[in-house]
Amino acid sequence: MGDHPLAGFSGYRIPGYTQIPDQLLDDQLHLLTHAELKVLLYIMRHTFGYKRDGDHLSARQIAEGLVRRDGTRVDHGTGCEIATVRRTVKRLEELGLITVRRDRTADGDAETNFYTVRLAEGGGVATTPPGCSHDTRGVVSPRHPTRNRTSCQETTESEPDLVASLTTPDDSDSDSLRTWATDTATALGKPSEARQLTTWARRQAVPLEVLQAAGEVTGQQAGLRKPVAYLQTVAKVMVADRVAAAEAGKRKKADTKRAALAYGREVFADKIIGGSWQSVESIVAEGYGKALAGEVVRELQGQTC
């Protein structure tokens, strides 16, 4: 370990983040090879990380990294062989994780491919607003404040109502909401915006516990020019995170059942086991639990009738 290039690493610098979809980390990480993950992350770095819809990258750049014309190195690439990169790009494209536009010059010569990360139709659920990043504690912070980009504190009420379509009305009474809005706006140094904050929270139907958590996060940020707008953005992120987590849980459960079914078919087809449903159930239960094993056996029995 002592001769490893990362031996003695002193820690990551903050800030400096690239948005990575939770779906990749929660639902797909175990399904990708090392090369697929490396190449996908590299493409995400050069799209999401630089706030671009896509980027022109050659196989050599993905493999060995980018170097500016003045000789300074931007990154070191994936470390994969160029042939591996080409195969992996094709596989990621087949899986539907990326799209690749293969342009040609007027003379018919191939140009550098243009890569984009494939997003759900309509963009899916945007759990983090542009220019912001969040960790598992729900703390939202401006990303790359030195760049000329829109950051969280510059978010205005003219943004689309992301939360309205994602939440159901909260059952907390109006008095509690007004009290929270008055106390929070005063604490943020904007008492005149308490009424506006109350109206916004009621219209967006944000749960009171989310509003309280967003208020705490906002209170931790120093030097905000528009703290109430910042709080609203944080609340939207938190609600969207809840929805995304619920959807991810449903997808994960469905993926687990599909995997258990595939395993059950494999076990049932084994020559030694010889089609014993009892054996199938016992073996599947070892990896997936008795309840799911029972479901698998019943479903497989129905398919074989």
SEMI-101560 format. One record per residue (C-alpha): residue in three letters; z, y, x. Coordinates in steps of 0.02 Angstrom, whole numbers, plus 50000, padded with zeros to 5 digits. Layout:
<sites>
+------+-------+-------+-------+
: code :    pz :    py :    px :
+------+-------+-------+-------+
:  Ala :     Z :     Y :     X :
...
+------+-------+-------+-------+
</sites>
This chain:
<sites>
+------+-------+-------+-------+
: code :    pz :    py :    px :
+------+-------+-------+-------+
:  Met : 50000 : 50000 : 50000 :
:  Gly : 50035 : 50117 : 50145 :
:  Asp : 49852 : 50127 : 50195 :
:  His : 49792 : 50163 : 50018 :
:  Pro : 49706 : 50334 : 50002 :
:  Leu : 49830 : 50380 : 49865 :
:  Ala : 49984 : 50328 : 49961 :
:  Gly : 50108 : 50472 : 49961 :
:  Phe : 50022 : 50562 : 49816 :
:  Ser : 50127 : 50715 : 49774 :
:  Gly : 50084 : 50726 : 49588 :
:  Tyr : 49954 : 50800 : 49472 :
:  Arg : 49928 : 50988 : 49462 :
:  Ile : 49958 : 51075 : 49296 :
:  Pro : 49862 : 51141 : 49201 :
:  Gly : 49693 : 51056 : 49215 :
:  Tyr : 49653 : 50930 : 49082 :
:  Thr : 49502 : 50844 : 49003 :
:  Gln : 49511 : 50793 : 48821 :
:  Ile : 49502 : 50604 : 48803 :
:  Pro : 49487 : 50534 : 48625 :
:  Asp : 49642 : 50439 : 48569 :
:  Gln : 49524 : 50306 : 48501 :
:  Leu : 49472 : 50263 : 48677 :
:  Leu : 49650 : 50249 : 48741 :
:  Asp : 49724 : 50161 : 48589 :
:  Asp : 49584 : 50050 : 48523 :
:  Gln : 49452 : 50025 : 48658 :
:  Leu : 49539 : 50023 : 48826 :
:  His : 49566 : 49834 : 48823 :
:  Leu : 49386 : 49803 : 48771 :
:  Leu : 49299 : 49893 : 48916 :
:  Thr : 49266 : 49830 : 49092 :
:  His : 49323 : 49932 : 49242 :
:  Ala : 49147 : 49995 : 49271 :
:  Glu : 49121 : 50041 : 49087 :
:  Leu : 49284 : 50137 : 49083 :
:  Lys : 49248 : 50228 : 49246 :
:  Val : 49074 : 50282 : 49193 :
:  Leu : 49130 : 50333 : 49018 :
:  Leu : 49274 : 50436 : 49087 :
:  Tyr : 49158 : 50519 : 49213 :
:  Ile : 49038 : 50569 : 49074 :
:  Met : 49184 : 50634 : 48969 :
:  Arg : 49243 : 50736 : 49118 :
:  His : 49072 : 50818 : 49134 :
:  Thr : 49055 : 50851 : 48947 :
:  Phe : 49225 : 50874 : 48865 :
:  Gly : 49304 : 50931 : 49028 :
:  Tyr : 49179 : 51072 : 49053 :
:  Lys : 49167 : 51111 : 48867 :
:  Arg : 48986 : 51055 : 48858 :
:  Asp : 48896 : 50955 : 48725 :
:  Gly : 48812 : 50857 : 48863 :
:  Asp : 48765 : 50860 : 49046 :
:  His : 48622 : 50810 : 49160 :
:  Leu : 48682 : 50676 : 49281 :
:  Ser : 48591 : 50559 : 49397 :
:  Ala : 48647 : 50380 : 49429 :
:  Arg : 48686 : 50430 : 49608 :
:  Gln : 48794 : 50575 : 49551 :
:  Ile : 48892 : 50461 : 49433 :
:  Ala : 48912 : 50336 : 49575 :
:  Glu : 48948 : 50451 : 49722 :
:  Gly : 48998 : 50618 : 49645 :
:  Leu : 48931 : 50795 : 49641 :
:  Val : 48911 : 50910 : 49789 :
:  Arg : 48866 : 51093 : 49772 :
:  Arg : 48722 : 51171 : 49867 :
:  Asp : 48844 : 51252 : 49988 :
:  Gly : 48912 : 51080 : 50031 :
:  Thr : 49076 : 51089 : 49937 :
:  Arg : 49118 : 50931 : 49842 :
:  Val : 49151 : 50940 : 49655 :
:  Asp : 49209 : 50760 : 49636 :
:  His : 49190 : 50587 : 49711 :
:  Gly : 49106 : 50498 : 49566 :
:  Thr : 49156 : 50328 : 49499 :
:  Gly : 49143 : 50232 : 49661 :
:  Cys : 49026 : 50107 : 49578 :
:  Glu : 48862 : 50049 : 49653 :
:  Ile : 48709 : 50140 : 49587 :
:  Ala : 48640 : 49979 : 49514 :
:  Thr : 48806 : 49950 : 49427 :
:  Val : 48802 : 50126 : 49356 :
:  Arg : 48628 : 50097 : 49283 :
:  Arg : 48680 : 49933 : 49203 :
:  Thr : 48840 : 50009 : 49137 :
:  Val : 48754 : 50161 : 49063 :
:  Lys : 48637 : 50045 : 48969 :
:  Arg : 48784 : 49943 : 48906 :
:  Leu : 48883 : 50097 : 48848 :
:  Glu : 48727 : 50157 : 48759 :
:  Glu : 48707 : 49988 : 48673 :
:  Leu : 48889 : 49993 : 48618 :
:  Gly : 48861 : 50164 : 48541 :
:  Leu : 48988 : 50254 : 48650 :
:  Ile : 48863 : 50373 : 48731 :
:  Thr : 48689 : 50437 : 48702 :
:  Val : 48562 : 50460 : 48841 :
:  Arg : 48411 : 50575 : 48831 :
:  Arg : 48280 : 50524 : 48957 :
:  Asp : 48171 : 50677 : 48983 :
:  Arg : 48005 : 50684 : 49074 :
:  Thr : 47908 : 50825 : 49155 :
:  Ala : 47738 : 50883 : 49095 :
:  Asp : 47665 : 50767 : 49228 :
:  Gly : 47759 : 50618 : 49156 :
:  Asp : 47887 : 50605 : 49296 :
:  Ala : 48064 : 50556 : 49249 :
:  Glu : 48195 : 50694 : 49251 :
:  Thr : 48383 : 50678 : 49267 :
:  Asn : 48456 : 50596 : 49112 :
:  Phe : 48554 : 50703 : 48989 :
:  Tyr : 48717 : 50620 : 48934 :
:  Thr : 48825 : 50653 : 48782 :
:  Val : 48977 : 50563 : 48715 :
:  Arg : 48937 : 50495 : 48543 :
:  Leu : 49045 : 50575 : 48409 :
:  Ala : 49076 : 50518 : 48232 :
:  Glu : 48961 : 50591 : 48100 :
:  Gly : 49024 : 50764 : 48058 :
:  Gly : 49127 : 50768 : 48218 :
:  Gly : 49267 : 50656 : 48153 :
:  Val : 49445 : 50722 : 48156 :
:  Ala : 49465 : 50857 : 48288 :
:  Thr : 49646 : 50831 : 48339 :
:  Thr : 49647 : 50968 : 48471 :
:  Pro : 49573 : 51142 : 48448 :
:  Pro : 49445 : 51205 : 48575 :
:  Gly : 49527 : 51268 : 48734 :
:  Cys : 49691 : 51176 : 48704 :
:  Ser : 49771 : 51014 : 48758 :
:  His : 49921 : 50920 : 48693 :
:  Asp : 50036 : 50784 : 48753 :
:  Thr : 50131 : 50651 : 48658 :
:  Arg : 50272 : 50773 : 48620 :
:  Gly : 50155 : 50886 : 48522 :
:  Val : 50167 : 51029 : 48648 :
:  Val : 50008 : 51129 : 48644 :
:  Ser : 49957 : 51236 : 48791 :
:  Pro : 49802 : 51339 : 48836 :
:  Arg : 49682 : 51245 : 48948 :
:  His : 49608 : 51333 : 49099 :
:  Pro : 49677 : 51507 : 49057 :
:  Thr : 49580 : 51584 : 49201 :
:  Arg : 49413 : 51541 : 49123 :
:  Asn : 49328 : 51656 : 49001 :
:  Arg : 49356 : 51539 : 48853 :
:  Thr : 49441 : 51553 : 48684 :
:  Ser : 49621 : 51492 : 48702 :
:  Cys : 49750 : 51443 : 48573 :
:  Gln : 49832 : 51612 : 48562 :
:  Glu : 49664 : 51690 : 48520 :
:  Thr : 49637 : 51579 : 48367 :
:  Thr : 49618 : 51679 : 48207 :
:  Glu : 49637 : 51642 : 48023 :
:  Ser : 49448 : 51645 : 48002 :
:  Glu : 49438 : 51467 : 48071 :
:  Pro : 49391 : 51327 : 47949 :
:  Asp : 49539 : 51256 : 47855 :
:  Leu : 49554 : 51091 : 47949 :
:  Val : 49719 : 51044 : 47871 :
:  Ala : 49675 : 51074 : 47690 :
:  Ser : 49565 : 50920 : 47682 :
:  Leu : 49686 : 50813 : 47782 :
:  Thr : 49852 : 50833 : 47693 :
:  Thr : 49932 : 50814 : 47523 :
:  Pro : 50044 : 50949 : 47453 :
:  Asp : 50219 : 50951 : 47522 :
:  Asp : 50360 : 50933 : 47396 :
:  Ser : 50478 : 51056 : 47481 :
:  Asp : 50527 : 51201 : 47368 :
:  Ser : 50457 : 51375 : 47384 :
:  Asp : 50625 : 51451 : 47432 :
:  Ser : 50638 : 51338 : 47585 :
:  Leu : 50461 : 51383 : 47635 :
:  Arg : 50491 : 51570 : 47616 :
:  Thr : 50654 : 51558 : 47713 :
:  Trp : 50568 : 51463 : 47853 :
:  Ala : 50423 : 51587 : 47861 :
:  Thr : 50540 : 51738 : 47863 :
:  Asp : 50652 : 51666 : 47998 :
:  Thr : 50505 : 51606 : 48103 :
:  Ala : 50403 : 51766 : 48092 :
:  Thr : 50557 : 51867 : 48138 :
:  Ala : 50596 : 51753 : 48286 :
:  Leu : 50417 : 51774 : 48346 :
:  Gly : 50431 : 51962 : 48336 :
:  Lys : 50312 : 51975 : 48189 :
:  Pro : 50423 : 51999 : 48035 :
:  Ser : 50284 : 52089 : 47942 :
:  Glu : 50179 : 51929 : 47946 :
:  Ala : 50310 : 51823 : 47854 :
:  Arg : 50224 : 51839 : 47685 :
:  Gln : 50054 : 51797 : 47758 :
:  Leu : 50130 : 51646 : 47845 :
:  Thr : 50208 : 51587 : 47681 :
:  Thr : 50043 : 51602 : 47589 :
:  Trp : 49948 : 51511 : 47726 :
:  Ala : 50073 : 51368 : 47735 :
:  Arg : 50072 : 51344 : 47546 :
:  Arg : 49882 : 51351 : 47535 :
:  Gln : 49861 : 51228 : 47678 :
:  Ala : 49998 : 51115 : 47606 :
:  Val : 50074 : 51086 : 47777 :
:  Pro : 50235 : 50982 : 47770 :
:  Leu : 50390 : 51085 : 47809 :
:  Glu : 50444 : 50971 : 47952 :
:  Val : 50275 : 51001 : 48035 :
:  Leu : 50293 : 51188 : 48014 :
:  Gln : 50466 : 51181 : 48092 :
:  Ala : 50403 : 51079 : 48239 :
:  Ala : 50255 : 51198 : 48263 :
:  Gly : 50375 : 51344 : 48261 :
:  Glu : 50479 : 51265 : 48398 :
:  Val : 50325 : 51234 : 48505 :
:  Thr : 50265 : 51413 : 48479 :
:  Gly : 50436 : 51482 : 48524 :
:  Gln : 50423 : 51396 : 48693 :
:  Gln : 50265 : 51490 : 48740 :
:  Ala : 50284 : 51656 : 48830 :
:  Gly : 50169 : 51806 : 48816 :
:  Leu : 50072 : 51756 : 48661 :
:  Arg : 49970 : 51899 : 48590 :
:  Lys : 49954 : 51817 : 48419 :
:  Pro : 50102 : 51700 : 48400 :
:  Val : 50079 : 51671 : 48213 :
:  Ala : 49897 : 51621 : 48237 :
:  Tyr : 49952 : 51509 : 48380 :
:  Leu : 50082 : 51427 : 48266 :
:  Gln : 49950 : 51395 : 48133 :
:  Thr : 49837 : 51311 : 48260 :
:  Val : 49980 : 51202 : 48323 :
:  Ala : 50022 : 51151 : 48144 :
:  Lys : 49841 : 51103 : 48113 :
:  Val : 49840 : 50998 : 48270 :
:  Met : 50000 : 50909 : 48221 :
:  Val : 49939 : 50868 : 48046 :
:  Ala : 49772 : 50808 : 48112 :
:  Asp : 49864 : 50701 : 48238 :
:  Arg : 49960 : 50619 : 48096 :
:  Val : 49800 : 50579 : 48004 :
:  Ala : 49715 : 50516 : 48161 :
:  Ala : 49864 : 50405 : 48202 :
:  Ala : 49862 : 50330 : 48027 :
:  Glu : 49675 : 50297 : 48039 :
:  Ala : 49695 : 50223 : 48213 :
:  Gly : 49831 : 50108 : 48146 :
:  Lys : 49715 : 50045 : 48009 :
:  Arg : 49574 : 50018 : 48134 :
:  Lys : 49690 : 49929 : 48254 :
:  Lys : 49751 : 49812 : 48117 :
:  Ala : 49571 : 49773 : 48067 :
:  Asp : 49521 : 49743 : 48249 :
:  Thr : 49670 : 49627 : 48273 :
:  Lys : 49623 : 49524 : 48121 :
:  Arg : 49442 : 49511 : 48179 :
:  Ala : 49502 : 49451 : 48349 :
:  Ala : 49620 : 49325 : 48268 :
:  Leu : 49480 : 49259 : 48158 :
:  Ala : 49365 : 49238 : 48307 :
:  Tyr : 49504 : 49148 : 48400 :
:  Gly : 49539 : 49037 : 48250 :
:  Arg : 49355 : 48986 : 48238 :
:  Glu : 49355 : 48946 : 48423 :
:  Val : 49511 : 48840 : 48409 :
:  Phe : 49448 : 48749 : 48253 :
:  Ala : 49284 : 48707 : 48341 :
:  Asp : 49373 : 48634 : 48492 :
:  Lys : 49330 : 48449 : 48512 :
:  Ile : 49507 : 48397 : 48559 :
:  Ile : 49592 : 48485 : 48413 :
:  Gly : 49462 : 48406 : 48300 :
:  Gly : 49468 : 48526 : 48154 :
:  Ser : 49652 : 48517 : 48115 :
:  Trp : 49701 : 48669 : 48013 :
:  Gln : 49883 : 48642 : 48053 :
:  Ser : 49844 : 48648 : 48239 :
:  Val : 49736 : 48803 : 48215 :
:  Glu : 49877 : 48892 : 48124 :
:  Ser : 50006 : 48845 : 48255 :
:  Ile : 49898 : 48899 : 48402 :
:  Val : 49841 : 49063 : 48323 :
:  Ala : 50022 : 49101 : 48277 :
:  Glu : 50069 : 49095 : 48461 :
:  Gly : 49962 : 49247 : 48496 :
:  Tyr : 49954 : 49338 : 48330 :
:  Gly : 50109 : 49288 : 48231 :
:  Lys : 50134 : 49169 : 48085 :
:  Ala : 50085 : 49289 : 47947 :
:  Leu : 49915 : 49332 : 48022 :
:  Ala : 49887 : 49151 : 48073 :
:  Gly : 49910 : 49100 : 47891 :
:  Glu : 49783 : 49230 : 47835 :
:  Val : 49660 : 49171 : 47966 :
:  Val : 49674 : 48989 : 47913 :
:  Arg : 49653 : 49031 : 47728 :
:  Glu : 49502 : 49139 : 47763 :
:  Leu : 49422 : 49009 : 47877 :
:  Gln : 49454 : 48872 : 47750 :
:  Gly : 49366 : 48977 : 47619 :
:  Gln : 49217 : 49001 : 47735 :
:  Thr : 49201 : 48815 : 47773 :
:  Cys : 49207 : 48757 : 47591 :
+------+-------+-------+-------+
</sites>
